[in-house]
Amino acid sequence: MTFKGRTWKFGDDINTDEIIPARYLSITDPARLAEHVMEDADPGFPSKVQQGDIIVAGKNFGCGSSREHAPVAIKAAGVACVIAKSFARIFFRNSFNMGLLILESPSAVEGTGEGDRLEIDPDNGLIRNVTTGESFNVGAIPPFMKELLQHGGLIAHIKKRRVPGQTR
């Protein structure tokens, strides 16, 4: 699976309240959450982001609370992938559980500017900046995490693997 997208660049320590502010946590509809994604970090982001775009950020992306709303809002906004220097551990896990592709690549973050177009091949661990011509390697996604992404997240994965008629 290879895809291309335009980048939106953010700095270090983007917390879950900047990704989806607490004032919206009573919303359960992913599409409505997407209307407010990243608005505390960039008020215009929800109206500018397009399907297939990519968030590029510094270290410790998704720090703060363990809210699952954050990766849900990003995914519902149409963001194809988040690339960061590093992720907060709980955000990392929640992203895969919600079916959001995230990749750690400090070199790709350093080599990418706002609005650059990236081509991402997660199966082969490659990020190519189409704008600059630079390429960056990224670690392989473990097989189980790939399954979660392919199925759309943990709940969908469990439902897919469940044996018909099984109650547990």
DSSP file (Angstrom, degrees, kcal/mol; ACC not computed):
  #  RESIDUE AA STRUCTURE BP1 BP2  ACC     N-H-->O    O-->H-N    N-H-->O    O-->H-N    TCO  KAPPA ALPHA  PHI   PSI    X-CA   Y-CA   Z-CA
    1    1 A M              0   0    0      0, 0.0   122,-0.5     0, 0.0     2,-0.4   0.000 360.0 360.0 360.0 113.5    0.0    0.0    0.0
    2    2 A T        +     0   0    0    119,-0.2     2,-0.3   120,-0.1   119,-0.2  -0.954 360.0 172.4-117.6 139.7    1.6    3.2   -1.2
    3    3 A F  E     -A  120   0A   0    117,-2.1   117,-3.3    -2,-0.4     2,-0.3  -0.976  19.8-143.2-145.0 159.3   -0.1    6.6   -0.9
    4    4 A K  E     +A  119   0A   0     -2,-0.3     2,-0.3   115,-0.2   115,-0.2  -0.903  24.6 159.9-121.5 149.9    0.7   10.3   -1.4
    5    5 A G  E     -A  118   0A   0    113,-2.2   113,-2.8    -2,-0.3     2,-0.3  -0.990  39.0-102.6-163.3 162.2   -0.5   13.3    0.6
    6    6 A R  E     -A  117   0A   0     -2,-0.3    48,-3.1   111,-0.2     2,-0.3  -0.637  43.5-123.6 -86.2 145.4    0.2   16.9    1.5
    7    7 A T  E     -d   54   0B   0    109,-2.2   108,-1.8    -2,-0.3     2,-0.4  -0.647  17.4-164.0 -99.6 149.6    1.8   17.7    4.8
    8    8 A W  E     -d   55   0B   0     46,-2.2    48,-3.0    -2,-0.3     2,-0.4  -1.000  23.4-145.8-122.3 124.3    0.7   19.8    7.8
    9    9 A K  E     +d   56   0B   0     -2,-0.4     2,-0.3    46,-0.2    48,-0.2  -0.798  21.2 172.8-105.9 134.4    3.6   20.5   10.1
   10   10 A F        -     0   0    0     46,-2.7    48,-0.4    -2,-0.4     4,-0.0  -0.879  23.8-120.7-130.4 162.4    3.4   20.8   13.9
   11   11 A G        -     0   0    0     -2,-0.3    47,-1.5    46,-0.2     3,-0.5   0.154  45.3 -52.1 -88.4-156.6    6.0   21.1   16.6
   12   12 A D  S    S+     0   0    0      1,-0.2    -1,-0.2    45,-0.2    48,-0.2  -0.361 108.5  19.2 -78.8 158.1    6.9   19.1   19.7
   13   13 A D        +     0   0    0     46,-3.0     2,-0.7     1,-0.2    -1,-0.2   0.796  66.6 176.9  55.6  39.6    4.7   18.0   22.5
   14   14 A I        -     0   0    0     -3,-0.5    48,-2.9    45,-0.4    49,-0.9  -0.656  21.8-151.7 -71.8 115.7    1.3   18.3   20.7
   15   15 A N  B >>  -g   63   0C   0     -2,-0.7     4,-1.7    47,-0.2     3,-1.0  -0.411  25.0-105.3 -94.3 168.9   -1.0   17.1   23.4
   16   16 A T  H 3> S+     0   0    0     47,-2.6     4,-2.7     1,-0.3    22,-0.1   0.758 119.1  59.6 -65.0 -24.2   -4.4   15.3   23.1
   17   17 A D  H 34 S+     0   0    0     46,-0.3    -1,-0.3     2,-0.2    23,-0.2   0.798 107.0  46.7 -74.2 -27.2   -6.2   18.5   24.2
   18   18 A E  H <4 S+     0   0    0     -3,-1.0    22,-0.9     2,-0.2    23,-0.7   0.809 112.8  50.4 -77.8 -31.2   -4.7   20.3   21.2
   19   19 A I  H  < S-     0   0    0     -4,-1.7    19,-3.3     1,-0.3    20,-0.4   0.953 138.6  -2.4 -70.7 -50.6   -5.6   17.4   19.0
   20   20 A I  S  < S-     0   0    0     -4,-2.7    -1,-0.3    17,-0.2    -2,-0.2  -0.843  87.0-128.3-143.0 104.7   -9.2   17.4   20.2
   21   21 A P    >   -     0   0    0      0, 0.0     3,-2.3     0, 0.0     4,-0.1  -0.133  19.1-118.4 -56.8 145.4  -10.0   19.9   23.0
   22   22 A A  G >  S+     0   0    0      1,-0.3     3,-1.9     2,-0.2     4,-0.2   0.757 108.1  73.7 -56.1 -28.3  -11.7   18.6   26.1
   23   23 A R  G 3  S+     0   0    0      1,-0.3    -1,-0.3     2,-0.1     3,-0.2   0.651  99.1  47.7 -63.9 -12.0  -14.8   20.8   25.4
   24   24 A Y  G X  S+     0   0    0     -3,-2.3     3,-1.9     1,-0.1    -1,-0.3   0.308  77.3 104.3-108.2   7.6  -15.7   18.4   22.6
   25   25 A L  T <  S+     0   0    0     -3,-1.9    -1,-0.1     1,-0.3    -2,-0.1   0.631  70.4  66.4 -70.4 -11.5  -15.3   15.1   24.5
   26   26 A S  T 3  S+     0   0    0     -3,-0.2     2,-0.4    -4,-0.2    -1,-0.3   0.611  81.9  96.5 -80.6 -10.5  -19.1   14.6   24.8
   27   27 A I    <   +     0   0    0     -3,-1.9    -3,-0.0     1,-0.1    42,-0.0  -0.635  46.4 175.6 -78.8 131.7  -19.2   14.2   21.0
   28   28 A T        +     0   0    0     -2,-0.4    -1,-0.1     5,-0.0     3,-0.1   0.574  50.4  97.3-111.2 -14.5  -19.2   10.6   20.0
   29   29 A D    >>  -     0   0    0      1,-0.2     4,-2.1     2,-0.0     3,-0.6  -0.667  65.2-149.0 -78.7 116.3  -19.7   11.0   16.2
   30   30 A P  H 3> S+     0   0    0      0, 0.0     4,-2.3     0, 0.0    -1,-0.2   0.856  95.9  56.3 -54.5 -37.9  -16.3   10.8   14.5
   31   31 A A  H 3> S+     0   0    0      1,-0.2     4,-0.7     2,-0.2    -2,-0.0   0.877 108.6  47.0 -63.8 -36.9  -17.3   13.2   11.7
   32   32 A R  H <4 S+     0   0    0     -3,-0.6     3,-0.4     2,-0.2     4,-0.2   0.861 109.9  53.0 -73.1 -35.2  -18.3   15.9   14.3
   33   33 A L  H >< S+     0   0    0     -4,-2.1     3,-2.1     1,-0.2     4,-0.4   0.901 102.4  59.9 -62.1 -39.9  -15.0   15.3   16.2
   34   34 A A  H >< S+     0   0    0     -4,-2.3     3,-0.8     1,-0.3    -1,-0.2   0.782  91.4  68.5 -59.9 -27.4  -13.2   15.9   12.9
   35   35 A E  T 3< S+     0   0    0     -4,-0.7    -1,-0.3    -3,-0.4    -2,-0.2   0.657 110.6  33.7 -64.8 -14.9  -14.8   19.4   12.7
   36   36 A H  T X  S+     0   0    0     -3,-2.1     3,-1.7    -4,-0.2     4,-0.3   0.323  83.4 138.8-122.9   4.9  -12.6   20.4   15.7
   37   37 A V  T <  S-     0   0    0     -3,-0.8   -17,-0.2    -4,-0.4   -18,-0.1  -0.294  82.3  -8.9 -60.8 133.3   -9.4   18.3   15.1
   38   38 A M  T >> S+     0   0    0    -19,-3.3     4,-2.9   -22,-0.1     3,-1.0   0.544  90.4 134.4  61.9  11.4   -6.2   20.3   15.8
   39   39 A E  T <4  +     0   0    0     -3,-1.7    -2,-0.1   -20,-0.4    -1,-0.1   0.770  68.6  53.0 -68.0 -23.9   -8.1   23.5   16.2
   40   40 A D  T 34 S+     0   0    0    -22,-0.9    -1,-0.3    -4,-0.3   -21,-0.1   0.710 116.1  40.5 -81.1 -18.2   -6.3   24.5   19.4
   41   41 A A  T <4 S+     0   0    0     -3,-1.0    -2,-0.2   -23,-0.7    -1,-0.1   0.781 141.2   4.9 -91.5 -34.4   -2.9   24.0   17.6
   42   42 A D    ><  -     0   0    0     -4,-2.9     3,-2.1   -24,-0.2    -1,-0.3  -0.776  67.1-157.6-151.7  99.4   -4.1   25.6   14.3
   43   43 A P  T 3  S+     0   0    0      0, 0.0     4,-0.2     0, 0.0    -4,-0.1   0.756  94.1  48.5 -54.5 -28.1   -7.6   27.1   14.4
   44   44 A G  T >> S+     0   0    0      1,-0.2     4,-1.1     2,-0.1     3,-0.9   0.565  84.3  94.9 -88.0  -8.3   -7.9   26.9   10.6
   45   45 A F  H X> S+     0   0    0     -3,-2.1     4,-2.7     1,-0.2     3,-1.0   0.890  77.2  56.4 -53.8 -48.7   -6.8   23.2   10.3
   46   46 A P  H 34 S+     0   0    0      0, 0.0    -1,-0.2     0, 0.0    -2,-0.1   0.825 112.6  42.4 -57.9 -30.3  -10.3   21.6   10.4
   47   47 A S  H <4 S+     0   0    0     -3,-0.9    -2,-0.2    -4,-0.2    -3,-0.1   0.640 119.4  43.7 -88.9 -14.0  -11.4   23.6    7.4
   48   48 A K  H << S+     0   0    0     -4,-1.1    -3,-0.2    -3,-1.0    -1,-0.1   0.763  86.7  98.6-100.0 -30.3   -8.1   23.2    5.4
   49   49 A V     <  -     0   0    0     -4,-2.7     2,-0.3    -5,-0.2    30,-0.0  -0.300  55.6-162.9 -64.7 142.5   -7.3   19.5    5.9
   50   50 A Q    >   -     0   0    0    -44,-0.1     3,-2.3    28,-0.1   -44,-0.1  -0.866  32.7 -75.8-125.9 159.5   -8.2   17.2    3.0
   51   51 A Q  T 3  S+     0   0    0     -2,-0.3    28,-0.2     1,-0.3    27,-0.1  -0.274 118.6  19.7 -52.5 128.9   -8.7   13.5    2.6
   52   52 A G  T 3  S+     0   0    0     26,-3.2    -1,-0.3     1,-0.3    27,-0.2   0.364  88.8 141.3  91.1  -4.4   -5.2   11.8    2.4
   53   53 A D    <   -     0   0    0     -3,-2.3    27,-2.7    25,-0.2    28,-0.8  -0.204  42.3-135.8 -66.4 164.7   -3.3   14.7    4.0
   54   54 A I  E     -de   7  81B   0    -48,-3.1   -46,-2.2    25,-0.2     2,-0.5  -0.981   1.2-142.1-129.2 132.7   -0.5   13.8    6.4
   55   55 A I  E     -de   8  82B   0     26,-2.1    28,-3.1    -2,-0.4     2,-0.4  -0.821  16.7-169.2 -91.9 132.1    0.4   15.3    9.8
   56   56 A V  E     +de   9  83B   0    -48,-3.0   -46,-2.7    -2,-0.5     2,-0.3  -0.989  17.7 164.5-120.7 129.4    4.1   15.7   10.4
   57   57 A A  E     - e   0  84B   0     26,-2.5    28,-1.0    -2,-0.4   -46,-0.2  -0.903  32.4-110.2-144.6 168.0    5.2   16.6   14.0
   58   58 A G        -     0   0    0    -47,-1.5    27,-1.2   -48,-0.4    28,-1.1   0.394  63.3 -37.6 -77.2-145.9    8.0   16.8   16.4
   59   59 A K  S    S+     0   0    0     26,-0.2   -46,-3.0     1,-0.2   -45,-0.4  -0.435 115.3  19.5 -84.4 156.0    8.6   14.6   19.5
   60   60 A N  S >  S-     0   0    0      1,-0.2     3,-1.2   -48,-0.2    27,-0.3   0.803  74.6-176.2  62.6  36.3    6.1   13.3   22.0
   61   61 A F  B 3   +h   87   0D   0     25,-2.4    27,-2.6    -3,-0.5    -1,-0.2  -0.427  67.4  23.1 -64.4 134.8    3.0   13.7   19.7
   62   62 A G  T 3  S+     0   0    0    -48,-2.9    -1,-0.2    25,-0.2   -47,-0.2   0.679  84.6 156.0  84.2  19.5   -0.2   12.8   21.5
   63   63 A C  B <   +g   15   0C   0     -3,-1.2   -47,-2.6   -49,-0.9     2,-0.4  -0.219  38.0  49.6 -70.0 168.9    1.1   13.4   25.0
   64   64 A G  S    S+     0   0    0    -49,-0.2    26,-0.1   -48,-0.1    27,-0.1  -0.862  98.7  14.8 106.9-136.8   -1.4   14.2   27.8
   65   65 A S        -     0   0    0     -2,-0.4   -49,-0.2     1,-0.1    26,-0.0  -0.163  69.9-117.6 -75.6 170.0   -4.5   12.2   28.6
   66   66 A S        +     0   0    0     24,-0.0    -1,-0.1     4,-0.0    -2,-0.0   0.150  56.1 152.8 -93.3  19.8   -5.3    8.8   27.2
   67   67 A R    >   -     0   0    0      1,-0.2     3,-0.8     2,-0.1    27,-0.0  -0.252  39.4-154.7 -60.6 130.4   -8.4    9.9   25.3
   68   68 A E  T 3> S+     0   0    0      1,-0.2     4,-1.7     2,-0.2     5,-0.2   0.630  84.9  82.7 -75.5 -14.6   -9.2    7.8   22.3
   69   69 A H  H 3> S+     0   0    0      1,-0.2     4,-2.9     2,-0.2     5,-0.2   0.821  80.2  66.8 -58.3 -31.1  -11.0   10.8   20.8
   70   70 A A  H <> S+     0   0    0     -3,-0.8     4,-2.0     1,-0.2    -1,-0.2   0.965 106.7  34.3 -62.8 -57.4   -7.6   12.1   19.5
   71   71 A P  H  > S+     0   0    0      0, 0.0     4,-2.5     0, 0.0     5,-0.2   0.856 117.5  56.5 -66.8 -29.9   -6.7    9.4   16.9
   72   72 A V  H  X S+     0   0    0     -4,-1.7     4,-2.7     2,-0.2    -2,-0.2   0.935 108.6  46.4 -63.0 -45.1  -10.4    9.0   16.1
   73   73 A A  H  X S+     0   0    0     -4,-2.9     4,-1.5     2,-0.2    -1,-0.2   0.903 113.0  49.4 -64.6 -41.9  -10.7   12.8   15.2
   74   74 A I  H  <>S+     0   0    0     -4,-2.0     5,-1.6    -5,-0.2     4,-0.3   0.946 114.7  44.1 -62.2 -48.4   -7.5   12.7   13.2
   75   75 A K  H ><5S+     0   0    0     -4,-2.5     3,-1.8     1,-0.2    -2,-0.2   0.916 111.7  52.9 -63.8 -43.7   -8.6    9.6   11.2
   76   76 A A  H 3<5S+     0   0    0     -4,-2.7    -1,-0.2     1,-0.3    -2,-0.2   0.773 100.5  62.6 -65.0 -25.7  -12.2   11.0   10.7
   77   77 A A  T 3<5S-     0   0    0     -4,-1.5    -1,-0.3    -3,-0.2    -2,-0.2   0.553 122.4-106.5 -75.0  -6.9  -10.7   14.2    9.3
   78   78 A G  T < 5 +     0   0    0     -3,-1.8   -26,-3.2     1,-0.3     2,-0.3   0.482  64.7 156.3  96.0   3.5   -9.2   12.2    6.5
   79   79 A V      < -     0   0    0     -5,-1.6    -1,-0.3   -28,-0.2   -25,-0.2  -0.489  28.3-160.9 -66.1 126.1   -5.6   12.3    7.6
   80   80 A A        -     0   0    0    -27,-2.7    21,-0.5    -2,-0.3     2,-0.3   0.776  65.0  -6.7 -79.8 -27.9   -3.9    9.2    6.1
   81   81 A C  E     -e   54   0B   0    -28,-0.8   -26,-2.1    19,-0.1     2,-0.5  -0.985  52.5-139.1-165.8 149.4   -0.9    9.1    8.5
   82   82 A V  E     -ef  55 102B   0     19,-1.7    21,-2.6    -2,-0.3     2,-0.5  -0.991  19.0-169.1-116.6 127.3    0.9   10.9   11.3
   83   83 A I  E     +ef  56 103B   0    -28,-3.1   -26,-2.5    -2,-0.5     2,-0.3  -0.970  17.9 161.4-114.1 128.0    4.6   11.0   11.1
   84   84 A A  E     -ef  57 104B   0     19,-2.1    21,-2.2    -2,-0.5   -26,-0.2  -0.937  52.7-116.6-141.2 163.7    6.4   12.2   14.2
   85   85 A K  S    S-     0   0    0    -27,-1.2     2,-0.3   -28,-1.0   -26,-0.2   0.880 101.0 -17.4 -65.6 -37.2    9.9   12.1   15.8
   86   86 A S        -     0   0    0    -28,-1.1   -25,-2.4    19,-0.1     2,-0.3  -0.973  65.0-136.8-162.1 160.8    8.2   10.2   18.6
   87   87 A F  B     -h   61   0D   0     -2,-0.3   -25,-0.2   -27,-0.3     2,-0.2  -0.917  29.9-104.5-122.2 147.3    4.8    9.5   20.1
   88   88 A A     >  -     0   0    0    -27,-2.6     4,-2.5    -2,-0.3     5,-0.2  -0.500  40.6-119.4 -62.7 141.1    3.4    9.4   23.6
   89   89 A R  H  > S+     0   0    0      1,-0.2     4,-2.1     2,-0.2     5,-0.2   0.880 109.8  46.9 -56.6 -46.2    3.1    5.7   24.4
   90   90 A I  H  > S+     0   0    0      1,-0.2     4,-2.7     2,-0.2    -1,-0.2   0.875 112.5  50.4 -68.3 -35.6   -0.7    5.7   25.0
   91   91 A F  H  > S+     0   0    0    -29,-0.2     4,-2.5     2,-0.2    -1,-0.2   0.903 107.5  55.3 -65.9 -40.1   -1.4    7.7   21.8
   92   92 A F  H  X S+     0   0    0     -4,-2.5     4,-1.6     2,-0.2    -2,-0.2   0.951 113.4  40.1 -54.6 -52.1    0.8    5.2   19.9
   93   93 A R  H  X S+     0   0    0     -4,-2.1     4,-2.4     1,-0.2    -2,-0.2   0.916 114.2  52.1 -67.7 -43.9   -1.4    2.3   21.1
   94   94 A N  H  X S+     0   0    0     -4,-2.7     4,-1.8     1,-0.2    -1,-0.2   0.866 105.3  57.6 -60.9 -35.6   -4.7    4.1   20.8
   95   95 A S  H  X>S+     0   0    0     -4,-2.5     5,-3.3     2,-0.2     4,-0.6   0.942 110.1  41.5 -62.5 -47.8   -3.8    5.0   17.2
   96   96 A F  H ><5S+     0   0    0     -4,-1.6     3,-0.9     3,-0.2    -1,-0.2   0.899 112.8  55.0 -66.2 -38.8   -3.4    1.4   16.1
   97   97 A N  H 3<5S+     0   0    0     -4,-2.4    57,-2.7     1,-0.3    58,-0.5   0.811 112.6  43.3 -62.7 -29.1   -6.4    0.4   18.1
   98   98 A M  H 3<5S-     0   0    0     -4,-1.8    -1,-0.3    55,-0.2    -2,-0.2   0.455 120.5-108.9 -94.9  -3.1   -8.5    3.0   16.2
   99   99 A G  T <<5 +     0   0    0     -3,-0.9     2,-0.5    -4,-0.6    -3,-0.2   0.726  68.8 143.5  84.6  23.0   -6.9    2.1   12.8
  100  100 A L      < -     0   0    0     -5,-3.3     2,-0.4    -6,-0.2    -1,-0.3  -0.860  47.7-131.5 -99.0 123.7   -4.8    5.2   12.4
  101  101 A L        +     0   0    0     -2,-0.5   -19,-1.7   -21,-0.5     2,-0.4  -0.584  30.6 176.4 -73.7 127.4   -1.4    4.7   10.7
  102  102 A I  E     -f   82   0B   0     -2,-0.4     2,-0.4   -21,-0.2   -19,-0.2  -0.985   8.3-168.2-130.8 145.0    1.4    6.4   12.6
  103  103 A L  E     -f   83   0B   0    -21,-2.6   -19,-2.1    -2,-0.4     2,-0.6  -0.998  15.5-141.3-136.0 135.1    5.1    6.3   11.8
  104  104 A E  E     +f   84   0B   0     -2,-0.4    35,-0.6   -21,-0.2   -19,-0.2  -0.858  39.0 143.7 -95.8 121.8    8.2    7.4   13.8
  105  105 A S     >  -     0   0    0    -21,-2.2     4,-2.1    -2,-0.6     3,-0.2  -0.582  24.4-177.0-158.6  89.7   10.9    9.0   11.7
  106  106 A P  H  > S+     0   0    0      0, 0.0     4,-2.4     0, 0.0     5,-0.2   0.873  89.9  53.2 -55.3 -37.8   12.9   11.9   13.1
  107  107 A S  H  > S+     0   0    0      1,-0.2     4,-1.9     2,-0.2     5,-0.1   0.890 107.6  49.7 -68.4 -37.8   14.8   12.3    9.7
  108  108 A A  H  4 S+     0   0    0     -3,-0.2    -1,-0.2     2,-0.2     4,-0.1   0.892 110.8  50.7 -66.0 -38.5   11.5   12.5    7.7
  109  109 A V  H >< S+     0   0    0     -4,-2.1     3,-1.2     1,-0.2    -2,-0.2   0.940 112.5  46.0 -63.2 -46.4   10.2   15.2   10.1
  110  110 A E  H 3< S+     0   0    0     -4,-2.4    -1,-0.2     1,-0.2    -2,-0.2   0.838 114.7  48.7 -64.2 -32.9   13.4   17.2    9.8
  111  111 A G  T 3< S+     0   0    0     -4,-1.9     2,-0.4    -5,-0.2    -1,-0.2   0.230  98.9  82.3 -94.7  14.5   13.4   16.8    6.0
  112  112 A T    <   -     0   0    0     -3,-1.2     2,-0.3    -4,-0.1     3,-0.0  -0.970  57.2-163.9-124.8 133.9    9.8   17.8    5.5
  113  113 A G    >   -     0   0    0     -2,-0.4     3,-2.1     1,-0.1  -106,-0.2  -0.716  41.5 -76.4-107.9 162.7    8.3   21.3    5.3
  114  114 A E  T 3  S+     0   0    0     -2,-0.3  -106,-0.2     1,-0.3    -1,-0.1  -0.343 119.6  15.1 -54.5 128.7    4.7   22.5    5.6
  115  115 A G  T 3  S+     0   0    0   -108,-1.8    -1,-0.3     1,-0.3  -107,-0.1   0.328  89.1 140.9  87.1  -8.0    2.8   21.7    2.4
  116  116 A D    <   -     0   0    0     -3,-2.1  -109,-2.2  -110,-0.1     2,-0.5  -0.281  52.5-122.7 -61.1 154.4    5.4   19.2    1.0
  117  117 A R  E     -A    6   0A   0   -111,-0.2    13,-2.0    -3,-0.1    14,-1.1  -0.898  28.9-164.7-102.4 128.5    4.0   16.2   -0.7
  118  118 A L  E     -AB   5 129A   0   -113,-2.8  -113,-2.2    -2,-0.5     2,-0.5  -0.849  14.3-153.7-112.0 148.1    5.0   12.8    0.7
  119  119 A E  E     -AB   4 128A   0      9,-2.9     9,-3.1    -2,-0.3     2,-0.5  -0.992  20.4-163.4-115.8 124.9    4.8    9.4   -0.8
  120  120 A I  E     +AB   3 127A   0   -117,-3.3  -117,-2.1    -2,-0.5     7,-0.2  -0.935  21.2 177.8-119.6 129.6    4.6    6.7    1.9
  121  121 A D  E > > + B   0 126A   0      5,-3.1     5,-2.1    -2,-0.5     3,-0.8  -0.786   6.7 175.0-124.2  83.7    5.2    3.0    1.5
  122  122 A P  G > 5S+     0   0    0      0, 0.0     3,-0.6     0, 0.0    19,-0.4   0.806  75.5  62.7 -64.7 -28.5    4.8    1.6    5.0
  123  123 A D  G 3 5S+     0   0    0   -122,-0.5  -121,-0.1     1,-0.2    -2,-0.0   0.850 114.5  33.2 -64.7 -33.0    5.2   -2.0    3.8
  124  124 A N  G < 5S-     0   0    0     -3,-0.8    -1,-0.2     2,-0.1    14,-0.1   0.307 112.8-116.7-104.5   7.4    8.7   -1.3    2.6
  125  125 A G  T < 5 +     0   0    0     -3,-0.6    13,-1.9    -4,-0.5     2,-0.4   0.902  67.0 137.9  63.6  44.0    9.5    1.3    5.3
  126  126 A L  E   < -BC 121 137A   0     -5,-2.1    -5,-3.1    11,-0.2     2,-0.5  -0.979  34.1-177.4-131.6 132.5   10.0    4.2    3.0
  127  127 A I  E     -BC 120 136A   0      9,-2.9     9,-3.2    -2,-0.4     2,-0.5  -0.996  13.3-169.0-121.2 124.7    8.9    7.8    3.1
  128  128 A R  E     -BC 119 135A   0     -9,-3.1    -9,-2.9    -2,-0.5     2,-1.0  -0.967  18.8-142.1-118.6 126.9    9.8    9.9    0.0
  129  129 A N  E  >  -B  118   0A   0      5,-3.1     4,-2.9    -2,-0.5     5,-0.3  -0.764  14.8-169.5 -83.9 104.0    9.4   13.7   -0.1
  130  130 A V  T  4 S+     0   0    0    -13,-2.0    -1,-0.2    -2,-1.0   -12,-0.2   0.832  83.0  57.1 -64.7 -33.1    8.2   14.2   -3.6
  131  131 A T  T  4 S+     0   0    0    -14,-1.1    -1,-0.2     1,-0.2   -13,-0.1   0.905 122.9  20.9 -66.0 -43.6    8.7   17.9   -3.2
  132  132 A T  T  4 S-     0   0    0    -15,-0.2    -2,-0.2     2,-0.2    -1,-0.2   0.644  98.0-124.2-102.7 -17.8   12.4   17.7   -2.4
  133  133 A G     <  +     0   0    0     -4,-2.9    -3,-0.2     1,-0.3     2,-0.1   0.398  63.9 137.2  87.3  -3.3   13.3   14.3   -3.8
  134  134 A E        -     0   0    0     -5,-0.3    -5,-3.1   -23,-0.2     2,-0.3  -0.444  39.0-153.2 -76.2 150.8   14.7   13.1   -0.4
  135  135 A S  E     -C  128   0A   0     -7,-0.2     2,-0.4    -2,-0.1    -7,-0.2  -0.943   7.7-166.9-124.9 149.6   13.9    9.6    0.9
  136  136 A F  E     -C  127   0A   0     -9,-3.2    -9,-2.9    -2,-0.3     2,-0.3  -0.990  15.9-131.7-137.1 141.1   13.7    8.4    4.5
  137  137 A N  E     -C  126   0A   0     -2,-0.4     2,-0.3   -11,-0.2   -11,-0.2  -0.673  21.7-169.7 -90.5 147.8   13.6    5.0    6.0
  138  138 A V        -     0   0    0    -13,-1.9   -33,-0.1    -2,-0.3     3,-0.1  -0.983  30.2 -95.3-136.2 147.0   11.1    4.1    8.7
  139  139 A G        -     0   0    0    -35,-0.6   -14,-0.1    -2,-0.3   -35,-0.1  -0.206  47.3 -97.5 -61.6 150.5   10.9    1.0   10.9
  140  140 A A        -     0   0    0    -16,-0.1    -1,-0.1     1,-0.1   -17,-0.1  -0.353  32.5-118.9 -66.9 146.0    8.6   -1.9    9.9
  141  141 A I        -     0   0    0    -19,-0.4     5,-0.1    -3,-0.1    -1,-0.1  -0.767  36.5-110.2 -84.3 127.7    5.2   -2.1   11.4
  142  142 A P     >  -     0   0    0      0, 0.0     4,-2.1     0, 0.0     3,-0.4  -0.233  28.0-111.8 -57.8 148.4    4.8   -5.4   13.3
  143  143 A P  H  > S+     0   0    0      0, 0.0     4,-2.1     0, 0.0     5,-0.1   0.854 115.8  51.2 -52.5 -42.5    2.5   -7.9   11.7
  144  144 A F  H  > S+     0   0    0      1,-0.2     4,-2.0     2,-0.2     5,-0.1   0.907 110.0  49.8 -64.6 -39.5   -0.2   -7.7   14.4
  145  145 A M  H  > S+     0   0    0     -3,-0.4     4,-2.1     1,-0.2    -1,-0.2   0.867 108.0  54.3 -66.4 -35.8   -0.3   -3.9   14.1
  146  146 A K  H  X S+     0   0    0     -4,-2.1     4,-2.9     2,-0.2    -1,-0.2   0.910 106.6  52.2 -61.8 -41.8   -0.6   -4.2   10.3
  147  147 A E  H  X S+     0   0    0     -4,-2.1     4,-2.2     1,-0.2     6,-0.2   0.917 107.1  52.2 -60.4 -43.3   -3.6   -6.5   10.9
  148  148 A L  H  X>S+     0   0    0     -4,-2.0     5,-3.0     1,-0.2     4,-0.8   0.925 112.4  45.3 -58.6 -44.8   -5.2   -3.9   13.1
  149  149 A L  H ><5S+     0   0    0     -4,-2.1     3,-0.7     3,-0.2    -2,-0.2   0.918 111.8  51.6 -65.0 -44.0   -4.7   -1.2   10.4
  150  150 A Q  H 3<5S+     0   0    0     -4,-2.9    -1,-0.2     1,-0.2    -2,-0.2   0.849 113.6  44.8 -62.2 -34.7   -6.0   -3.5    7.6
  151  151 A H  H 3<5S-     0   0    0     -4,-2.2    -1,-0.2    -5,-0.2    -2,-0.2   0.561 119.5-107.9 -87.6  -8.8   -9.2   -4.3    9.6
  152  152 A G  T <<5S-     0   0    0     -4,-0.8    -3,-0.2    -3,-0.7     2,-0.2   0.628  76.4 -37.0  92.7  14.4   -9.8   -0.6   10.7
  153  153 A G  S  ><S-     0   0    0     -5,-3.0     4,-2.1    -6,-0.2   -55,-0.2  -0.621  82.5 -59.0 125.1 176.9   -8.8   -1.0   14.3
  154  154 A L  H  > S+     0   0    0    -57,-2.7     4,-2.7     2,-0.2     5,-0.2   0.903 125.9  49.5 -64.6 -46.4   -9.0   -3.3   17.3
  155  155 A I  H  > S+     0   0    0    -58,-0.5     4,-2.5     1,-0.2    -1,-0.2   0.940 114.2  45.6 -62.4 -46.2  -12.8   -3.7   17.5
  156  156 A A  H  > S+     0   0    0      1,-0.2     4,-2.2     2,-0.2    -1,-0.2   0.881 112.1  53.5 -62.9 -36.6  -13.1   -4.5   13.8
  157  157 A H  H  X S+     0   0    0     -4,-2.1     4,-1.8     2,-0.2    -2,-0.2   0.925 109.5  47.2 -62.9 -45.4  -10.2   -6.9   14.1
  158  158 A I  H  X S+     0   0    0     -4,-2.7     4,-1.1     1,-0.2    -2,-0.2   0.922 112.5  49.4 -63.2 -44.5  -11.9   -8.7   16.9
  159  159 A K  H  < S+     0   0    0     -4,-2.5     3,-0.3     1,-0.2    -1,-0.2   0.888 110.6  50.8 -62.3 -38.8  -15.1   -8.9   15.0
  160  160 A K  H  < S+     0   0    0     -4,-2.2    -1,-0.2     1,-0.2    -2,-0.2   0.846 114.0  43.6 -68.1 -34.3  -13.4  -10.2   11.9
  161  161 A R  H  < S+     0   0    0     -4,-1.8    -1,-0.2    -5,-0.2    -2,-0.2   0.576  88.7 111.8 -88.8 -10.1  -11.6  -12.9   13.8
  162  162 A R  S  < S-     0   0    0     -4,-1.1     3,-0.0    -3,-0.3    -3,-0.0  -0.406  70.6-123.3 -69.1 137.5  -14.6  -14.0   15.9
  163  163 A V    >   -     0   0    0     -2,-0.1     3,-2.3     1,-0.1    -1,-0.1  -0.669  34.8-103.4 -81.0 130.0  -15.9  -17.5   15.1
  164  164 A P  T 3  S+     0   0    0      0, 0.0     3,-0.1     0, 0.0    -1,-0.1  -0.264 107.4  18.9 -54.3 136.3  -19.7  -17.4   14.1
  165  165 A G  T 3  S+     0   0    0      1,-0.3     2,-0.3    -3,-0.0    -2,-0.0   0.264  91.9 130.1  86.2 -12.0  -21.8  -18.5   17.0
  166  166 A Q    <   -     0   0    0     -3,-2.3    -1,-0.3     1,-0.1    -4,-0.0  -0.586  42.7-163.4 -77.0 134.7  -19.1  -18.0   19.5
  167  167 A T              0   0    0     -2,-0.3    -1,-0.1     1,-0.1    -2,-0.0   0.626 360.0 360.0 -95.6 -15.1  -20.3  -15.9   22.5
  168  168 A R              0   0    0      0, 0.0    -1,-0.1     0, 0.0    -2,-0.1   0.406 360.0 360.0-113.2 360.0  -16.9  -14.9   23.9
